[in-house]
Amino acid sequence: MLYVSTSRKPSVLARKLCRWLELLLGAECENRGKRSLQECVDRAEAKGFKRVLLVYEAFGNPRKLVFLEREKWLGKIVLSGVKLPEGKQSRVPEGVRGGVALDGKGRDVLALFGLAPGKGVVELVAGGGEVSFKVGGVPRGPVLVVAGVEVLG
């Protein structure tokens, strides 16, 4: 499971992206506020989460997704754009979350999100410079335009 947090002063777009990730990945999202990075990791561990995703932004737009696991940097996804759907979010069925990797970068993205390759009720589709989501085989949620992926260790 994933704990998602924002930068210190998140933009509206960054908060919306975090809420979508919470909904689609079965994660929990909280605004970081004045918490230190260590406090975010401690809070995630206290809630039973192993992996932390921090959404950083530049000029009001989400630009980096940084992944940590127990104070160890796992890597980052650099974004060149985010396309959010219009309208309200609705419930996503509970069930297996899987991933589909279309290329090497896609495999790296799945590893960072901690998803195993395979079909699920909710699927993260990564490759071709994009990360998107499908619920029951139907595209849903944000499309992340990926500029680069860096996996550490």
N, C-alpha and C positions, 0 to 999 in steps of 0.2 A: 504494500500500500504506500501511497505517496502523500506527503504533507507539502502543500503549496503555499508559498508566502511571496509577498510583493517587495519592492524596494521600499525605502523609508517613506517617501511621499509619492505614492502611485498615482498615475493618471487614470482617468475614467476607462480608457482603452485597456490598460494593464489590469485593472480590477475586473473588467468584463472577461478578459482572457482567462484570468485565474478562476473565475466562477465557472466558465465553460470546462476547464480542465478538471475542476472539482466534480462537476456533474458527469462528465464522460469517463473519467478514470476511477471513479469511486474514491476520490481523494478527499482531503479536508483542506480548506483554504482559509487563511487569516491574513489580514494586513499586518505588515511588520511593525509599523509605527516606530517607536524609539528603541525597540529591542535590538540588542547586539546580535551578531551572527551566532554566537555561542548560546544565547538565550533562545534563539529560534530552534537550534539543534536540540537543546535540552527539552524544550517544549514538545517538539515532535516525538522524541524518545519517551517522554512521560505519557504521551497519548498512544504509544504503541507503534509509531511509524519508524521505519528504518531509513527510508530515503526522503530527502528534502529537495524540493525544486524551488529555486528562487527566480522570480521574473524581474529582470532588470530592464530599464528603458533608457532611451535617448530622445530628447526633444518630444516627450509625451507619447512615444510609440515603443511597444515592447521590442527589445533588440537582442536580449540574451536570455536563454534559459540555462541556469547553472544548477548542476546536480551534485549533492553531497550525500554521503552515507557515513554516519557516525564520525563526523568531523573530517572525513577524507573526501577530497575533491574527486569526483568521478569524471567530470567533463562538462562541456557546454555545447549548446546549439546556438549559433549566431543567426538571427533572423534579418531578412531584408524587407519583410512586410508581413502583415497579418490581415486576413479577410474575415471579419466577423459577420455572422448571419443577422438579418434584421429580425425584430420581434422578440417575444419573450421565450425564455427557456422552459422546457417542460421535462417531466420526469424521464429518466432513462431506465429501462428494465434492469433489474439485478441479474447478475450472471457473470460468466467468464469474460474476462477482457483479454484479448489476444492482439497480435500484431502481424502485419504483412509487410515484409521488406522487399522493395522492388530493385534494390541495388546495394552496393557496399555501404554507402552512407545510411541507407535505410536500416541495415543491420545494426549500425552504430547507434542510431536513434532509438531503436527498440531496446538495445542494451541499456542506454541511459535511463529510459523510462521504466526499466525493470520488467518489461513484458516479454513473454515467450512467443516465438513465432507460432502462429496457428490461428484458427478461426475462433471467434467468440461472439457473444451477443453484441459487444462493443469492440470494434476493431480500429486500431491505429494503423493507417496506411502511410508508409514512409518510403520515399524514393523520388527520383526525378526532380529533386530540388524542392519538394513539398512534403508537408506532413498534414494529413487530413484524417477524419474520423468517419466511420460508418456504424450505424445502429441498425441491426437486422438487415444488413446489406444495402441500406439507403444512406447516402451521404448526409451528414449532420454535423453541425458545429463549425468551429473555425477552421480555416486553411492557413497553415503557417508556411511562408515562403522562406526556405532555408538557404542562407548564404554559405554556411560552413558548419562542420561538426568536428569537435575535438574531444577524443576520449583519452583520459589519463589513466594510466595503470591498467 
